[in-house]
Amino acid sequence: MFLEQPIDKLPSTSQTTIKRFKKIGIKTFFDLLNYFPFRYENYSLISSIEKAQPGEKLTLKGKIIDKKEERTKKGLRLQKFLLYDGTGKIEIVFYNQPYLLKVIPFEKEVSFAGEVNEFGKKIIMTPFEWEVETNIHTGRLVPIYPEKKGLSSRVIREKIFWLLSQLKENEILEIFPKEIVSYNNLLSEYLAYQNIHFPKNRELAEKSKKRLAFDELFVIQLSAFLVKKEWEKEKVGHRFLVSGKHLTRFLDFIKNLPFQLTGAQKRVIKEILNDLGKEKPMNRFLQGDVGSGKTVVAACACYLAYLNGFQSLFMAPTEILAKQHFQTLSSLFKNYPIKIGLQTRTEKINKKRKDNEVIFDFDIIVGTHALLNEKLKFSRVGLVIIDEQHRFGVRQRALLKEKGLNPHLLTMTATPIPRTVALVLYGELDISYLDEMPKGRLPVKTYLVPQEKREKAYQWIKEKIKNENASVFIVCPLIEESEVETMKSVKAAKKEFENLKKIFSEFKLGLLHGKLKNEEKNKVLLDFRNDKIKILVTTPVVEVGIDIPQATIMVIEAAERFGLAQLHQLRGRVGRSNKQSYCFLFTTSNAPEVIERLTFFSKTNLGIKLAEYDLQTRGPGEIYGEKQHGFINLKVASFTDYELISKTKNAVNYFVAHYQLSQFPLLSQKIKEYQIKQITRD
């Protein structure tokens, strides 16, 4: 009950601080307890002043015997405190913090943590932390928290220290059976929470992190297991026949495709056919690079649905992508009597009305996810295909069931997701990979362009436009840490657009960003597709599904700001025809790690390899953006901790073999909370 109290009940806390906590999702004491540090500063070395040496990071304790403020010749204000501890004196120097002269007292013991430096012939300390008669910010391993929305690490630390001081051991209960805790050599839940925030030593900090990471991964994997078990109990609305004349006609369709399928496509189609022949609904997640042939695989599944007399819904996240899928499917089925309809906000298909319900008389209906939300009636849907919605699941399945449907589901993505991440995040789904590109497809040649060669690159691009009628994308980065396009980013893109108009004065340029109205956006894209615009300046949050076959050059400004998977998706906008395509990465950074990453990207064309590299070197937040829709940002665990992932998977298998979830109410609650988050994330 104590941990369920609202954050408003924190003592000695201003309403401003309370509001800031709420803004970052901390609404209860339990939420605050689960706001974890991302590193620690080691101020545990407590030294006497006489033994302090220059270059040491330590804590000094004593009483202030003098304090004053001085100004440098450049006007900088220095606050100087003379600290005495019985063994010696040392000057403590702060910069531009005059209020400290009032709040740091004479008569009480004061602790300062920081680095000791030489200044002329004497030593001084430049403190990072200080406190009076407490042991929160100095003299220990000090937790450093993510600072957001005006909340300093110091304030967060003080509030969590108070919270832990009030917390009784019986208020943090175990969520697992005792044998799972002991077999995996885990700290108790109570000790883990105490020591992840204020560890007595590094070893306890690591053990605490391991315990809470174990909890996190266990909940995700158990949740996936339970969802999969529930889905396996379901009976498919329409079972497909994958034999006899249906199979013969299906194989003829494959044979008559205008290209040869890759080995990977054949393997995945076989996996899908196997699913479609079962009584339980297919729940398959298909991952493959742009151009690897996912839509063709989906079309094969649609054709089998058609042969069995059932409809297919083909849903995409944007109108642009829906239109592209419609065009691709129309082309693939042009010699077949299959009726394909496109239903978006701007494109409406013919439909029948019966008893105030809209009925679609099509074999394949392509549209956005609004197909599920509108009051539409589907009488014989046997297959639903979802493109680029990574967490499609509970909520959408519920919407389908409301319509009386229990179809086969195929979810697809071109976002490169490392296999370990996919196995953890999508454990409820069967996963297929298209890890092979069609023969004859030319890989995009990628170059990292240093600042001094930018003009030469521009000149080269001009020649390509003149001589080969090339079309060019120029991507301006978001200038804030957000996946949401802000007006600040739009202004930066507009400014760059004006600059590029001068550089490419002989060509027609267009500007595309997320704040444009749909009609404006569609007009710009149509002009670009019809060659009225030769250079499209755009921000990265605009529809990634844009398909302009004649576009052969991609320029990415400030490439260091993107994760490699994001760069790969941008690069996928070119190389969509039989012409050689190029990608130029512009950066002003000379940092070795930046050059190494971008050089690796330049030499690697497989998305899965890029995602694995970024996961190892930068973490999942950097791969997809901190708030990438559809992905889980782990609080403590890491997707690179393969050993712990394996241990938690084994623990889940043990748990489901020996226990019922109902026996563990706290674990059951965590599972429910996690699943609710996934529903709202969909």
Secondary structure, DSSP 8 states (H G I E B T S, - for coil): -GGGSBGGG-TT--HHHHHHHHHTT--BHHHHHT---SEEEE---EE-GGG--TT-EEEEEEEEEEEEEEE-TT--EEEEEEEE-SS-EEEEEEES-TTHHHHS-SSSEEEEEEEEEEETTEEEEEEEEEEES-SSSSSSEEEE----TT--HHHHHHHHHHHHHH--GGGS---S-HHHHHHTT---HHHHHHHHHS-SSHHHHHHHHHHHHHHHHHHHHHHHHHHHHHHHH---SS----SHHHHHHHHHHHHTSSS---HHHHHHHHHHHHHHTSSS--EEEEEE-TTS-HHHHHHHHHHHHHHTT-EEEEEESSHHHHHHHHHHHHHHTTTS---EEEESSS-----EEETTEEE---SEEEEETHHHHSSEE-SSEEEEEEES-TT--HHHHHHHHHTT---EEEEEE-S---HHHHHHHTTTSEEEEE----TT----EEEEE-GGGHHHHHHHHHHHHHHH--EEEEE---SSS-SS--HHHHHHHHHHHHHHHHHTTTS-EEEE-TTS-HHHHHHHHHHHHTTS-SEEEE-TTS-TT---TTEEEEEETTGGGS-HHHHHHHHTTS--SSS--EEEEE-----HHHHHHHHHHHH---HHHHHHHHHHHT-HHHHH-TT-TT----SS--TT-HHHHHHHHHHHHHHHHH--GGG-HHHHHHHHHHHHHHHHH-
